[in-house]
Every structure is written in C-alpha cells, then in structure tokens.
C-alpha cells in the first residue's frame, strides 16, 4: 500500500542502508514506518553474500533504529548454530544510547562463578564512558572505568582504570591503560601507557587469552615532525616483564631515542633512503649506554624483459657503554659494515579464457662481509646489534594467477 507504506513481502530481503542492517524472511510484514514482523527470520550486519554471522529466529519483531525481539533464536557463525535462546531482545540503534550492556557470565576453579555487568554512558556526541562491575564468588568485587573521546584536529584517546581487592589473597590489583593521539600534517604525537602493580594480574583476571599469555607490557610515546620527504621523531619505550621471578631492573629501556628518516627518492638513476637514530638505553642492572646509528641505502634497477636490480646499504654504528667491565664489553665501540644485493628477475605471462598465469623467476646474490669479533661483541639492545656474515645465492620461481578482479592466487 503506497499510501500507508505497509505491506507483506514473501521470501524477501530488506537492507537498511542507514543502520547497515540486513533482514530476510519467508514472510516480512511491514506494520509501520520502521516496524516489521518476520517469520523464519535471518538478521545480520555483515555485508558479505555469505555472512560470517547471523541471527535466526522463528518469529521476530524489528523496529529499525530501536530494537529487535525474536523467539526460538539461534546465533550462527559460518552457517553453524552455536547459541540458542527461547527469547532475544537486542538494540538496533543508529545512535549510541545510555544503558546496561550485555552481561558476561563465567566460571573457573580458582575464582568460582563470575558475573560482569557493563554500563554505557553516552556523555555527548564525541565522548562516552563505560563502567564495569565484576563479581567473583571466591575472589571479590572489581571495578573498572573506560573513558573515550574524539576531538577536532584528529585528536582521540581512550583511558582505562581497573581495581580489584582479592579477598582470597588479601592483595589489591590495579591496571592503568591510557592512549592519546594527535595526527596532523605538522607535528603529530601519541602516548600509550600500560601499567600494572602486580605481574600476575592478566593471568588471574584477564578475559582474553592474548593478555593472559603476555610476556611483556609496553608503554610508548612519540612526537613526529614530517617534512616533504622525511621526518624527525622523538620517542621513548618502557617495558614491564610479566614473568614470575623476573626483575624490571634488568630490562633495557629506550629513554629516549631521536631519529631522522628520509623516504626513498630518486637522485638521477639511483634511489636513495636513510634511517638514522641516536638512542639512550638504560637499566639498573647490567650494561647500558648510548648508540648512534646511521644507515643510508642506494638502489638502482635497469632492463625491461630482464630486470637487474641492485642495492647497497652502508652502516655506521657507534657505542658508549656503561657498567660494561663485568660483562666483557669495551666502553667505546665503532662498527662499520655494508650489505650488497643484486637480483635478476623476469616475468613470463600467458592468457587463458578465464584467467592469466604469470611466472616470475629470479636469481639473486647477497653479500655481508666478515667483521672482526671485537666489533661485534656488543650487548643486545634491539635488532640493530644482530649481525651475521653472509654470501648467499637465491633462486626463486613465483607463480601468480589473475582474473578480472585481480590476483587471486
């Protein structure tokens, strides 16, 4: 009915462009401007023709921009139902709304039954916060607060604080995560803090496996000033070792590092690039010191059917080391080295009715010279210290398959 904008669709699909919401069903009855009643309903926000996930319900009522109610509902991943509920209520919103979020239930032998209840607060159009209360039957209550914001000028940030008093051990656990970034054409910067008061916090209380197996936490800050084809930067890194029995006093911290990078650009027939840095490495126990590293690189290629490409990298690294005598390192060390590579490559192609096959053979040679042992006897601060003599020949054959959409194999 074009006047009332109501009607019935059979074996139909509806896509709400504003909410990015796909709905299909055996019968879809439009009962109002944004209200629908469906039988054998399928709902998803996934744009793929074969959606990675969807919700299926026997009967469903949808108010676009507000809510979804469904009976005898399953949650499906790749077409396989993994969760069932006799009744489902869920928001279908195009704007954020203050209120309770979906709770999380769990159980473990050490903590007993657990319950997490998040509360979302839509403060304004560019700010929001989430308050979290955790209850563990055997360990007590935890409280968390996350605050997020976006400001004009490409400024954004997220700050998270969490505390739990473990009634079983009598210990207090604290976590602070804070990130702030400003992206600009002139001076950009970011700060990322990850601090814990106890090394076992993630193993005891994190809901994510990737955090429970973490060996280190890293806090980083950087200021960057780009130019036409290069950039200056100032950065610092601080690590915490989460392994039991470890001591942060033995970890090398980068406090700070100043660097200058030149992006690849043409100087006649040669491509030139440069990375350089002056770094201060510090720790309480063990050798520490300062390092200056300059690494220019020259590349050149010629040929059509057979392309010959060459690259030559030069490197000068100088060290001033402290607390070095007991570990057998010299106070002043300078290391000069270079690496050279030459590669010959070609491409053979053949067109078929539905695809194109390309074969790319290449033959290369890489050379890194031997350096006296006293020039390589260095503490390992990062990958800059890694060195190995090399004289290597490499032969490779790469096959590529293309269709009208591009490379697919």
HELIX and SHEET records of a PDB file:
HELIX    1   1 UNK A  201  UNK A  205  1                                   5    
HELIX    2   2 UNK A  209  UNK A  212  1                                   4    
HELIX    3   3 UNK A  248  UNK A  250  5                                   3    
HELIX    4   4 UNK A  325  UNK A  327  5                                   3    
HELIX    5   5 UNK A  373  UNK A  376  1                                   4    
HELIX    6   6 UNK A  383  UNK A  385  5                                   3    
SHEET    1   A 6 UNK A   7  UNK A  16  0                                        
SHEET    2   A 6 UNK A  21  UNK A  30 -1                                        
SHEET    3   A 6 UNK A  35  UNK A  44 -1                                        
SHEET    4   A 6 UNK A  53  UNK A  63 -1                                        
SHEET    5   A 6 UNK A  67  UNK A  77 -1                                        
SHEET    6   A 6 UNK A  80  UNK A  91 -1                                        
SHEET    1   B 3 UNK A  99  UNK A 100  0                                        
SHEET    2   B 3 UNK A 112  UNK A 124 -1                                        
SHEET    3   B 3 UNK A 104  UNK A 108 -1                                        
SHEET    1   C16 UNK A  99  UNK A 100  0                                        
SHEET    2   C16 UNK A 112  UNK A 124 -1                                        
SHEET    3   C16 UNK A 127  UNK A 136 -1                                        
SHEET    4   C16 UNK A 140  UNK A 151 -1                                        
SHEET    5   C16 UNK A 155  UNK A 166 -1                                        
SHEET    6   C16 UNK A 171  UNK A 182 -1                                        
SHEET    7   C16 UNK A 187  UNK A 196 -1                                        
SHEET    8   C16 UNK A 216  UNK A 226 -1                                        
SHEET    9   C16 UNK A 230  UNK A 241 -1                                        
SHEET   10   C16 UNK A 253  UNK A 267 -1                                        
SHEET   11   C16 UNK A 270  UNK A 282 -1                                        
SHEET   12   C16 UNK A 288  UNK A 302 -1                                        
SHEET   13   C16 UNK A 306  UNK A 322 -1                                        
SHEET   14   C16 UNK A 332  UNK A 346 -1                                        
SHEET   15   C16 UNK A 356  UNK A 368 -1                                        
SHEET   16   C16 UNK A 348  UNK A 351 -1                                        
SHEET    1   D17 UNK A  99  UNK A 100  0                                        
SHEET    2   D17 UNK A 112  UNK A 124 -1                                        
SHEET    3   D17 UNK A 127  UNK A 136 -1                                        
SHEET    4   D17 UNK A 140  UNK A 151 -1                                        
SHEET    5   D17 UNK A 155  UNK A 166 -1                                        
SHEET    6   D17 UNK A 171  UNK A 182 -1                                        
SHEET    7   D17 UNK A 187  UNK A 196 -1                                        
SHEET    8   D17 UNK A 216  UNK A 226 -1                                        
SHEET    9   D17 UNK A 230  UNK A 241 -1                                        
SHEET   10   D17 UNK A 253  UNK A 267 -1                                        
SHEET   11   D17 UNK A 270  UNK A 282 -1                                        
SHEET   12   D17 UNK A 288  UNK A 302 -1                                        
SHEET   13   D17 UNK A 306  UNK A 322 -1                                        
SHEET   14   D17 UNK A 332  UNK A 346 -1                                        
SHEET   15   D17 UNK A 356  UNK A 368 -1                                        
SHEET   16   D17 UNK A 390  UNK A 403 -1                                        
SHEET   17   D17 UNK A 406  UNK A 407 -1                                        
END                                                                             
